[in-house]
């Protein structure tokens, strides 16, 4: 496949032409959630972004294996893969077994994915399902001289890695001296040879519930090791794209690279992609600032900083109006504008179905709409620029409204109208993943009721009963049903 897609590679810090290792197949790995709490909006933005990447790769013809893991063991709280185990800590707070916590928040995560119309990954492996493979990778790293055992725990030896002419820190741009300075206050762990070393396997304390037998005694895997194992098991020792939030660049992704090279000797990933942060009113979202909003709170409006609830598709569109690598800021005005924009795009998609070609072709107009069609792919081929894509779809929606109001006739060839229609619907629904939330099983019933109301109003107008006609129009408007009178009669749309 002659792809024109280019993407920004976090590893090389430049935009590169996307050339898959084994076209038309593409391997995509995205770090999934640690299931110890409700998924937060920043996670949602990242998963929507990579859902879009997955969708677009498929849209342009690639056969994509999309792997997104579930971290259900071993995620500790600090940069070196140590500290408090988040799942066990939450299990103590909620007085549940750790795997009950895992099940509860995994189900919750999948519910949120459905709300925001995220495609399921083709494989969704769990860390607990790959303990054997993690033990084997740890053994290989010890055998290759990149890891050592100490008191039942196993650590990756960063100095040994760098001595082999590898560069721990190349993804994040950090050097060893900087890392040592950052860890100076955290020294004092006698079992580690270097302050920069990180855990591959941790010895379980007597109180630790989640534990597995290993050659070094009972313990549990390090967080970074899990993704190294699951990505390479299902995508090979080198695969195309690895994605995640920019907060994972260091230490998580940095450690993944070191672990994989320590075992295979080759770079594990061809293109690294990272999404940026999510803010609220220009500030980082955090509990301490009181602006941390959960997805369901944003949908229901059950938060003091919100004026009302906003639909999942309104939120999805808002997130996609920022480039995945740029910061995205949630504001009430942004949500309100996104709500109006969503309505505009969905109405245009509805009007599009009613358009037909006119007898005469306007070559200038045909050229204009086909340029918009081409622009959709051009901007998406430029590092998945959804912000520019949505701006182009708004232009297309304006053109659809012009055609719709001009007796639903388009002065273009049938082939041009088909291309225009396919592009608008394809990029809106298939690539951006927008759905019409007003569609339901009751649509046919609503159409029949509305046709009856429109007929009653038409009869009133023919009898010059303007008060009844206006009463029907105004009552429907209050119910957010808008009547539109035109040459061909009256239609309606639901706001």
C-alpha positions as semicolon CSV with decimal commas, in nm:
position;residue;x (nm);y (nm);z (nm)
1;X;0,000;0,000;0,000
2;X;0,133;0,341;-0,100
3;X;0,046;0,528;0,215
4;X;0,080;0,905;0,236
5;X;0,023;0,901;0,610
6;X;0,290;1,068;0,820
7;X;0,303;1,077;1,199
8;X;0,513;1,236;1,469
9;X;0,750;0,984;1,622
10;X;0,823;1,066;1,988
11;X;1,146;0,864;1,970
12;X;1,304;1,050;1,677
13;X;1,123;1,378;1,760
14;X;1,021;1,434;1,401
15;X;0,736;1,364;1,163
16;X;0,794;1,053;0,951
17;X;0,624;0,877;0,664
18;X;0,433;0,578;0,799
19;X;0,579;0,261;0,647
20;X;0,450;-0,054;0,822
21;X;0,690;-0,339;0,888
22;X;0,469;-0,594;0,712
23;X;0,203;-0,414;0,504
24;X;-0,094;-0,430;0,482
25;X;-0,073;-0,553;0,844
26;X;-0,020;-0,303;1,126
27;X;0,055;-0,377;1,491
28;X;-0,078;-0,118;1,737
29;X;-0,025;-0,140;2,114
30;X;-0,177;0,106;2,361
31;X;-0,125;0,103;2,736
32;X;-0,464;0,037;2,895
33;X;-0,600;0,131;3,236
34;X;-0,485;0,021;3,579
35;X;-0,815;-0,103;3,715
36;X;-0,813;0,022;4,075
37;X;-1,050;0,320;4,032
38;X;-1,292;0,482;3,789
39;X;-1,128;0,578;3,461
40;X;-1,070;0,955;3,452
41;X;-1,129;1,200;3,166
42;X;-0,761;1,222;3,077
43;X;-0,762;0,846;3,015
44;X;-1,079;0,881;2,809
45;X;-0,916;1,143;2,590
46;X;-0,616;0,915;2,528
47;X;-0,834;0,613;2,446
48;X;-1,055;0,821;2,213
49;X;-0,741;0,943;2,035
50;X;-0,608;0,594;1,972
51;X;-0,955;0,470;1,882
52;X;-0,943;0,735;1,610
53;X;-0,596;0,617;1,500
54;X;-0,722;0,258;1,484
55;X;-1,029;0,364;1,288
56;X;-0,833;0,571;1,037
57;X;-0,573;0,300;0,974
58;X;-0,858;0,060;0,896
59;X;-1,037;0,324;0,689
60;X;-0,740;0,362;0,454
61;X;-0,714;-0,014;0,411
62;X;-0,476;-0,152;0,672
63;X;-0,539;-0,478;0,858
64;X;-0,478;-0,367;1,216
65;X;-0,414;-0,583;1,520
66;X;-0,497;-0,350;1,808
67;X;-0,374;-0,463;2,150
68;X;-0,476;-0,266;2,459
69;X;-0,394;-0,424;2,793
70;X;-0,557;-0,429;3,134
71;X;-0,312;-0,370;3,421
72;X;-0,457;-0,580;3,701
73;X;-0,137;-0,651;3,899
74;X;0,191;-0,493;3,995
75;X;0,123;-0,122;3,930
76;X;0,316;0,050;4,207
77;X;0,308;0,419;4,278
78;X;0,650;0,569;4,208
79;X;0,876;0,610;3,905
80;X;1,096;0,312;3,992
81;X;0,810;0,063;4,009
82;X;0,796;0,052;4,386
83;X;0,584;0,190;4,669
84;X;0,218;0,110;4,736
85;X;0,034;-0,141;4,519
86;X;-0,267;0,055;4,396
87;X;-0,503;-0,240;4,354
88;X;-0,430;-0,384;4,698
89;X;-0,453;-0,040;4,857
90;X;-0,797;0,015;4,703
91;X;-0,910;-0,333;4,807
92;X;-0,833;-0,244;5,168
93;X;-1,024;0,084;5,139
94;X;-1,332;-0,085;4,992
95;X;-1,293;-0,402;5,200
96;X;-1,299;-0,624;4,891
97;X;-1,069;-0,889;4,750
98;X;-0,814;-0,742;4,504
99;X;-0,969;-0,932;4,211
100;X;-1,311;-0,794;4,307
101;X;-1,159;-0,447;4,266
102;X;-1,016;-0,555;3,931
103;X;-1,351;-0,690;3,811
104;X;-1,548;-0,387;3,935
105;X;-1,332;-0,128;3,762
106;X;-1,271;-0,335;3,448
107;X;-1,649;-0,354;3,397
108;X;-1,672;0,020;3,465
109;X;-1,400;0,091;3,210
110;X;-1,578;-0,113;2,943
111;X;-1,905;0,070;3,020
112;X;-1,731;0,403;2,961
113;X;-1,581;0,270;2,636
114;X;-1,929;0,184;2,510
115;X;-2,064;0,527;2,606
116;X;-1,796;0,698;2,400
117;X;-1,826;0,452;2,109
118;X;-1,475;0,312;2,136
119;X;-1,404;0,009;1,920
120;X;-1,297;-0,294;2,116
121;X;-0,930;-0,382;2,069
122;X;-0,867;-0,702;1,878
123;X;-0,681;-0,837;2,185
124;X;-0,720;-0,717;2,544
125;X;-0,467;-0,910;2,754
126;X;-0,435;-0,887;3,130
127;X;-0,117;-0,872;3,336
128;X;-0,233;-1,157;3,562
129;X;-0,284;-1,376;3,255
130;X;0,083;-1,345;3,158
131;X;0,275;-1,409;3,480
132;X;0,461;-1,707;3,331
133;X;0,585;-1,499;3,037
134;X;0,696;-1,219;3,271
135;X;0,898;-1,462;3,479
136;X;1,061;-1,596;3,160
137;X;1,154;-1,245;3,038
138;X;1,304;-1,168;3,379
139;X;1,514;-1,486;3,362
140;X;1,637;-1,386;3,013
141;X;1,736;-1,039;3,134
142;X;1,936;-1,194;3,419
143;X;2,100;-1,438;3,177
144;X;2,191;-1,152;2,938
145;X;2,353;-0,951;3,219
146;X;2,090;-0,676;3,236
147;X;1,926;-0,774;3,566
148;X;2,016;-0,911;3,906
149;X;1,839;-1,074;4,202
150;X;1,855;-0,928;4,552
151;X;1,670;-1,069;4,853
152;X;1,393;-1,223;4,642
153;X;1,344;-0,919;4,417
154;X;1,488;-0,867;4,068
155;X;1,605;-0,530;3,932
156;X;1,700;-0,405;3,588
157;X;2,061;-0,284;3,586
158;X;2,058;0,055;3,408
159;X;2,436;0,100;3,425
160;X;2,497;-0,240;3,264
161;X;2,250;-0,146;2,991
162;X;2,425;0,184;2,917
163;X;2,768;0,017;2,921
164;X;2,649;-0,193;2,625
165;X;2,612;0,132;2,425
166;X;2,239;0,149;2,481
167;X;2,085;0,473;2,595
168;X;1,840;0,459;2,884
169;X;1,654;0,792;2,864
170;X;1,655;0,841;2,487
171;X;1,274;0,844;2,456
172;X;1,215;1,099;2,731
173;X;1,534;1,295;2,671
174;X;1,671;1,232;3,021
175;X;2,030;1,137;3,100
176;X;2,163;0,916;3,378
177;X;2,314;1,204;3,577
178;X;1,980;1,383;3,581
179;X;1,803;1,066;3,691
180;X;2,053;1,002;3,972
181;X;2,003;1,358;4,097
182;X;1,629;1,308;4,093
183;X;1,655;0,989;4,295
184;X;1,913;1,113;4,547
185;X;1,655;1,166;4,819
186;X;1,515;0,820;4,758
187;X;1,840;0,631;4,811
188;X;1,901;0,401;5,102
189;X;1,769;0,080;4,950
190;X;2,062;-0,149;5,008
191;X;1,946;-0,425;4,779
192;X;1,969;-0,206;4,467
193;X;2,305;-0,149;4,299
194;X;2,209;0,186;4,145
195;X;1,943;0,439;4,234
196;X;1,818;0,438;3,873
197;X;1,755;0,061;3,866
198;X;1,390;-0,040;3,850
199;X;1,200;-0,347;3,963
200;X;1,124;-0,638;3,730
201;X;0,998;-0,865;4,006
202;X;0,923;-0,773;4,368
203;X;0,935;-1,002;4,668
204;X;0,594;-1,012;4,834
205;X;0,572;-0,906;5,196
206;X;0,369;-1,130;5,432
207;X;0,074;-0,889;5,400
208;X;0,079;-0,886;5,020
209;X;-0,223;-1,075;4,882
210;X;-0,150;-1,078;4,506
211;X;0,153;-1,308;4,482
212;X;0,285;-1,579;4,253
213;X;0,563;-1,839;4,283
214;X;0,886;-1,767;4,096
215;X;1,250;-1,887;4,092
216;X;1,325;-1,604;4,341
217;X;1,041;-1,680;4,581
218;X;0,683;-1,561;4,597
219;X;0,628;-1,214;4,454
220;X;0,465;-1,012;4,181
221;X;0,578;-0,849;3,854
222;X;0,691;-0,493;3,798
223;X;0,448;-0,267;3,614
224;X;0,686;-0,192;3,323
225;X;0,756;-0,558;3,257
226;X;0,391;-0,638;3,190
227;X;0,362;-0,423;2,879
228;X;0,693;-0,548;2,740
229;X;0,563;-0,904;2,761
230;X;0,211;-0,845;2,631
231;X;0,309;-0,620;2,340
232;X;0,578;-0,848;2,202
233;X;0,380;-1,168;2,259
234;X;0,098;-1,052;2,032
235;X;0,277;-0,813;1,795
236;X;0,631;-0,953;1,767
237;X;0,969;-0,839;1,894
238;X;0,941;-0,528;1,674
239;X;0,603;-0,379;1,587
240;X;0,466;-0,065;1,425
241;X;0,304;0,172;1,676
242;X;0,310;0,200;2,054
243;X;0,080;0,462;2,207
244;X;-0,009;0,608;2,542
245;X;-0,038;0,930;2,737
246;X;0,269;1,154;2,759
247;X;0,278;1,089;3,135
248;X;0,384;0,732;3,048
249;X;0,684;0,838;2,840
250;X;0,898;0,823;3,153
251;X;0,947;0,591;3,324
252;X;0,704;0,339;3,181
253;X;0,782;0,350;2,810
254;X;1,151;0,418;2,873
255;X;1,168;0,100;3,080
256;X;0,979;-0,098;2,818
257;X;1,240;-0,008;2,557
258;X;1,526;-0,110;2,788
259;X;1,363;-0,441;2,881
260;X;1,285;-0,537;2,523
261;X;1,629;-0,445;2,391
262;X;1,783;-0,632;2,685
263;X;1,608;-0,949;2,567
264;X;1,601;-0,919;2,186
265;X;1,879;-0,672;2,109
266;X;1,653;-0,473;1,875
267;X;1,428;-0,169;1,904
268;X;1,078;-0,291;1,999
269;X;0,876;-0,013;1,835
270;X;0,907;0,172;1,504
271;X;0,679;0,467;1,591
272;X;0,604;0,598;1,941
273;X;0,294;0,815;1,978
274;X;0,190;1,014;2,286
275;X;-0,123;1,209;2,364
276;X;-0,108;1,534;2,560
277;X;-0,271;1,646;2,884
278;X;-0,632;1,741;2,956
279;X;-0,713;2,063;3,144
280;X;-1,026;2,225;3,283
281;X;-1,056;2,603;3,235
282;X;-0,683;2,622;3,166
283;X;-0,578;2,434;3,479
284;X;-0,458;2,079;3,523
285;X;-0,740;1,860;3,648
286;X;-0,678;1,748;4,007
287;X;-0,874;1,664;4,320
288;X;-0,686;1,930;4,518
289;X;-0,814;2,203;4,283
290;X;-1,167;2,065;4,291
291;X;-1,181;2,047;3,912
292;X;-1,139;1,672;3,872
293;X;-1,449;1,554;3,686
294;X;-1,531;1,190;3,611
295;X;-1,677;1,094;3,273
296;X;-2,022;1,013;3,416
297;X;-2,026;1,343;3,607
298;X;-1,964;1,529;3,283
299;X;-2,244;1,336;3,113
300;X;-2,498;1,382;3,393
301;X;-2,391;1,734;3,490
302;X;-2,359;1,622;3,853
303;X;-2,065;1,848;3,940
304;X;-2,059;2,203;4,082
305;X;-1,842;2,336;3,798
306;X;-2,089;2,228;3,528
307;X;-2,401;2,406;3,405
308;X;-2,562;2,082;3,283
309;X;-2,479;1,739;3,147
310;X;-2,326;1,689;2,801
311;X;-2,368;1,387;2,579
312;X;-2,080;1,144;2,518
313;X;-2,066;1,244;2,151
314;X;-2,045;1,613;2,243
315;X;-1,747;1,530;2,465
316;X;-1,589;1,305;2,201
317;X;-1,619;1,578;1,938
318;X;-1,471;1,833;2,180
319;X;-1,167;1,614;2,246
320;X;-1,112;1,549;1,875
321;X;-1,123;1,921;1,797
322;X;-0,774;1,936;1,951
323;X;-0,482;1,753;1,789
324;X;-0,397;1,444;1,993
325;X;-0,048;1,580;2,073
326;X;-0,180;1,920;2,191
327;X;-0,323;2,004;2,530
328;X;-0,702;1,993;2,535
329;X;-0,897;2,232;2,757
330;X;-1,251;2,168;2,878
331;X;-1,454;2,487;2,920
332;X;-1,828;2,542;2,941
333;X;-1,817;2,747;2,621
334;X;-1,620;2,473;2,449
335;X;-1,878;2,214;2,555
336;X;-2,165;2,437;2,441
337;X;-1,998;2,503;2,104
338;X;-1,926;2,133;2,060
339;X;-2,291;2,054;2,133
340;X;-2,403;2,299;1,862
341;X;-2,137;2,170;1,624
342;X;-2,245;1,810;1,677
343;X;-2,606;1,902;1,599
344;X;-2,493;2,084;1,287
345;X;-2,294;1,786;1,159
346;X;-2,566;1,531;1,235
347;X;-2,833;1,748;1,072
348;X;-2,614;1,780;0,764
349;X;-2,577;1,401;0,751
350;X;-2,956;1,372;0,764
351;X;-3,006;1,635;0,490
352;X;-2,742;1,464;0,277
353;X;-2,965;1,158;0,240
354;X;-3,235;1,369;0,070
355;X;-3,014;1,535;-0,194
356;X;-3,027;1,455;-0,564
357;X;-2,837;1,592;-0,862
358;X;-2,983;1,865;-1,082
359;X;-3,001;1,856;-1,462
360;X;-2,716;2,102;-1,508
361;X;-2,361;2,050;-1,375
362;X;-2,171;2,349;-1,237
363;X;-1,808;2,249;-1,293
364;X;-1,678;2,512;-1,049
365;X;-1,909;2,388;-0,774
366;X;-1,816;2,026;-0,847
367;X;-1,447;2,113;-0,825
368;X;-1,512;2,294;-0,496
369;X;-1,680;2,002;-0,324
370;X;-1,427;1,749;-0,454
371;X;-1,147;1,963;-0,311
372;X;-1,318;1,931;0,028
373;X;-1,332;1,553;-0,021
374;X;-0,958;1,538;-0,095
375;X;-0,879;1,767;0,197
376;X;-1,035;1,523;0,444
377;X;-0,771;1,261;0,370
378;X;-0,491;1,517;0,331
379;X;-0,535;1,653;0,683
380;X;-0,574;1,307;0,837
381;X;-0,262;1,190;0,655
382;X;-0,083;1,479;0,827
383;X;-0,037;1,314;1,167
384;X;-0,409;1,241;1,223
385;X;-0,508;1,610;1,231
386;X;-0,865;1,574;1,352
387;X;-0,888;1,946;1,431
388;X;-0,849;2,033;1,063
389;X;-1,071;1,741;0,961
390;X;-1,359;1,870;1,174
391;X;-1,313;2,221;1,030
392;X;-1,338;2,066;0,682
393;X;-1,652;1,872;0,779
394;X;-1,809;2,200;0,895
395;X;-1,738;2,345;0,550
396;X;-1,898;2,041;0,391
397;X;-2,199;2,078;0,622
398;X;-2,242;2,439;0,509
399;X;-2,240;2,325;0,148
400;X;-2,496;2,054;0,226
401;X;-2,725;2,318;0,380
402;X;-2,695;2,529;0,063
403;X;-2,796;2,232;-0,153
404;X;-3,075;2,136;0,086
405;X;-3,226;2,484;0,080
406;X;-3,195;2,499;-0,298
407;X;-3,477;2,253;-0,355
408;X;-3,247;1,965;-0,241
409;X;-3,071;1,975;-0,577
410;X;-2,694;1,960;-0,631
411;X;-2,549;2,110;-0,953
412;X;-2,285;1,835;-0,974
413;X;-2,249;1,496;-1,136
414;X;-2,384;1,188;-0,963
415;X;-2,030;1,052;-0,922
416;X;-1,922;1,373;-0,746
417;X;-2,224;1,366;-0,514
418;X;-2,156;1,001;-0,423
419;X;-1,790;1,078;-0,345
420;X;-1,889;1,382;-0,141
421;X;-2,153;1,187;0,051
422;X;-1,925;0,890;0,118
423;X;-1,646;1,115;0,242
424;X;-1,867;1,319;0,474
425;X;-2,031;1,016;0,632
426;X;-1,714;0,807;0,628
427;X;-1,497;1,061;0,807
428;X;-1,772;1,168;1,049
429;X;-1,899;0,825;1,149
430;X;-1,624;0,574;1,063
431;X;-1,309;0,778;1,135
432;X;-1,416;1,022;1,408
433;X;-1,650;0,762;1,556
434;X;-1,945;1,000;1,599
435;X;-2,286;0,840;1,639
436;X;-2,633;0,993;1,620
437;X;-2,744;0,975;1,981
438;X;-3,100;1,074;1,888
439;X;-3,147;0,755;1,688
440;X;-3,346;0,493;1,876
441;X;-3,597;0,218;1,828
442;X;-3,871;0,483;1,853
443;X;-3,758;0,678;1,546
444;X;-4,029;0,534;1,320
445;X;-4,297;0,609;1,578
446;X;-4,173;0,967;1,618
447;X;-4,174;1,016;1,241
448;X;-4,537;0,901;1,221
449;X;-4,647;1,124;1,509
450;X;-4,462;1,423;1,365
451;X;-4,612;1,369;1,021
452;X;-4,958;1,376;1,180
453;X;-4,874;1,702;1,364
454;X;-4,731;1,855;1,045
455;X;-5,048;1,759;0,854
456;X;-5,269;1,917;1,124
457;X;-5,063;2,236;1,110
458;X;-5,076;2,236;0,729
459;X;-5,454;2,209;0,742
460;X;-5,469;2,500;0,988
461;X;-5,254;2,715;0,762
462;X;-5,469;2,633;0,458
463;X;-5,772;2,746;0,661
464;X;-5,580;3,060;0,765
465;X;-5,598;2,950;1,128
466;X;-5,269;3,117;1,209
467;X;-5,310;3,097;1,587
468;X;-5,331;2,716;1,579
469;X;-5,041;2,698;1,335
470;X;-4,824;2,919;1,555
471;X;-4,927;2,734;1,871
472;X;-4,813;2,401;1,723
473;X;-4,484;2,551;1,606
474;X;-4,411;2,719;1,941
475;X;-4,509;2,416;2,151
476;X;-4,280;2,194;1,946
477;X;-3,999;2,447;1,977
478;X;-4,035;2,438;2,356
479;X;-3,994;2,060;2,329
480;X;-3,677;2,120;2,121
481;X;-3,841;2,003;1,798
482;X;-3,785;2,259;1,522
483;X;-4,015;2,281;1,219
484;X;-3,862;2,393;0,889
485;X;-4,090;2,519;0,613
486;X;-3,957;2,509;0,257
487;X;-4,075;2,478;-0,103
488;X;-4,137;2,105;-0,072
489;X;-4,332;2,122;0,253
490;X;-4,233;2,101;0,617
491;X;-3,962;1,894;0,783
492;X;-3,845;1,870;1,144
493;X;-3,532;1,817;1,345
494;X;-3,477;1,737;1,712
495;X;-3,228;1,956;1,896
